[in-house]
């Protein structure tokens, strides 16, 4: 009772999260009255990292990732402040990876031929 239920985990780049970015968790009972919710990120190798929620509600919470976070898969656990050490709930996994640069395309517009009331455009990217 009152343990978090997680529906999904989302990163700032979609299904992944970038170092220095954020992880958002959606579910219910994610925020309790006792203290701020926390998120534990457990790498396959290395030390656990516990982050305090930057924003929280009973339905979602957001944590900011340290800029120096190494890339790789993290097992995610959530704690809403109740139940002490037994209150951690498995939220699934998320991959930390550098954000991929977006395209540098551009849109070229030219006037339509005489008699037409439109502009013709072409995207190059």
TAQUIHU-V343105 format. One record per pair of residues at least 6 apart in sequence whose C-alpha atoms are under 7 Angstrom apart, sorted by the first residue. I is the first residue (numbers start at 1). J is the second residue. If there is no record, write none. Layout:
# TAQUIHU-V343105
I;J
I;J
This chain:
# TAQUIHU-V343105
2;29
3;29
3;87
4;28
4;29
4;30
4;80
4;89
5;27
5;28
5;29
6;26
6;27
6;28
6;91
7;26
7;27
8;25
8;26
8;27
9;24
9;25
9;26
10;23
10;24
10;25
11;17
11;22
11;23
11;24
12;18
12;21
12;22
12;23
13;99
16;94
16;95
16;96
16;97
17;23
17;95
17;96
17;97
18;96
18;97
18;98
18;99
19;65
19;66
19;67
19;68
19;69
19;96
19;97
19;98
20;64
20;65
20;66
20;67
21;64
21;65
22;62
22;63
22;64
22;65
23;62
23;63
23;64
24;60
24;61
24;62
24;63
25;60
25;61
25;62
26;59
26;60
26;61
27;59
27;60
28;58
28;59
29;58
29;59
30;37
30;57
30;58
30;59
30;60
30;61
30;80
31;37
31;56
31;57
31;58
31;80
32;80
32;81
32;82
34;81
34;82
35;81
36;52
36;53
36;80
36;81
37;52
37;53
37;79
37;80
37;81
38;50
38;51
38;52
38;53
38;78
38;79
38;80
39;50
39;51
39;52
39;76
39;77
39;78
39;79
40;48
40;49
40;50
40;51
40;76
40;77
40;78
41;48
41;49
41;50
41;74
41;75
41;76
41;77
42;48
42;49
42;74
42;75
42;76
43;73
43;74
43;75
44;73
44;74
51;63
52;63
53;61
53;62
53;63
54;62
54;63
54;64
55;61
55;62
56;62
71;96
71;97
72;95
72;96
72;97
73;93
73;94
73;95
73;96
74;93
74;94
74;95
75;92
75;93
75;94
76;90
76;91
76;92
76;93
77;88
77;89
77;90
77;91
78;88
78;89
78;90
78;91
79;87
79;88
79;89
103;125
104;125
105;123
105;124
105;125
106;123
106;124
106;125
107;121
107;122
107;123
107;124
108;121
108;122
108;123
109;119
109;120
109;121
109;122
110;119
110;120
110;121
111;119
111;120
112;118
112;119
112;120
